[in-house]
């Protein structure tokens, strides 16, 4: 439960959505790696990626603006 609380409080909702989608997609390892790379490369170009880095540097909680389904596409 502690890990779930930490993820809910600090992880980018779109990244969490990607991870959950891949877990439930029942893909082989190669397909998971391809999809994970594709989705996370898309997420790197978002304002939330900059916010996450800034929050980490400033030792504060991130203020995520995107939504869980933003920029992730289907798995």
PLY file of the C-alpha trace (Angstrom):
ply
format ascii 1.0
element vertex 75
property float x
property float y
property float z
element edge 74
property int vertex1
property int vertex2
end_header
0.00 0.00 0.00
2.87 2.38 0.72
4.23 1.93 -2.80
0.76 2.47 -4.28
0.42 5.72 -2.31
3.83 6.90 -3.49
3.04 6.13 -7.14
-0.34 7.85 -6.87
1.23 10.94 -5.30
4.38 11.29 -7.38
4.25 9.39 -10.66
3.08 10.97 -13.90
-0.48 9.68 -14.46
0.21 9.11 -18.17
3.27 6.96 -17.38
1.28 4.93 -14.87
-1.44 4.43 -17.49
1.16 3.13 -19.97
2.53 0.68 -17.42
-0.92 -0.60 -16.48
-1.95 -0.97 -20.11
1.18 -3.00 -20.86
0.69 -5.28 -17.86
-2.83 -6.10 -18.97
-2.05 -6.34 -22.70
-0.54 -9.83 -22.39
2.20 -9.07 -24.93
5.47 -10.91 -25.40
8.58 -9.21 -24.01
9.71 -7.79 -27.36
6.30 -6.20 -27.96
6.25 -4.77 -24.43
9.68 -3.20 -24.95
8.62 -1.67 -28.28
5.37 -0.26 -26.90
6.98 1.01 -23.71
9.70 2.79 -25.67
7.20 4.30 -28.11
4.92 5.58 -25.36
7.68 6.96 -23.16
9.37 8.73 -26.07
6.04 10.44 -26.73
5.78 11.40 -23.05
9.27 12.93 -23.04
8.00 15.76 -25.21
5.29 16.87 -22.78
5.09 19.66 -20.24
4.67 17.01 -17.54
8.11 15.59 -18.36
9.63 19.00 -17.66
7.49 19.35 -14.53
8.65 15.98 -13.23
12.31 16.90 -13.62
11.76 20.34 -12.07
9.87 18.87 -9.11
12.62 16.32 -8.50
15.36 18.99 -8.67
13.41 21.29 -6.36
12.50 18.44 -3.99
8.77 19.13 -4.19
5.66 17.26 -5.24
4.97 17.47 -8.99
1.98 19.39 -10.30
0.85 17.14 -13.15
-1.29 18.88 -15.78
-1.82 16.03 -18.24
-4.33 13.22 -17.90
-3.70 9.49 -17.69
-4.56 8.84 -21.36
-2.66 11.78 -22.83
0.00 10.86 -25.41
0.02 7.18 -24.62
-2.08 5.64 -27.38
-3.14 1.99 -27.38
-0.80 -0.71 -26.17
0 1
1 2
2 3
3 4
4 5
5 6
6 7
7 8
8 9
9 10
10 11
11 12
12 13
13 14
14 15
15 16
16 17
17 18
18 19
19 20
20 21
21 22
22 23
23 24
24 25
25 26
26 27
27 28
28 29
29 30
30 31
31 32
32 33
33 34
34 35
35 36
36 37
37 38
38 39
39 40
40 41
41 42
42 43
43 44
44 45
45 46
46 47
47 48
48 49
49 50
50 51
51 52
52 53
53 54
54 55
55 56
56 57
57 58
58 59
59 60
60 61
61 62
62 63
63 64
64 65
65 66
66 67
67 68
68 69
69 70
70 71
71 72
72 73
73 74
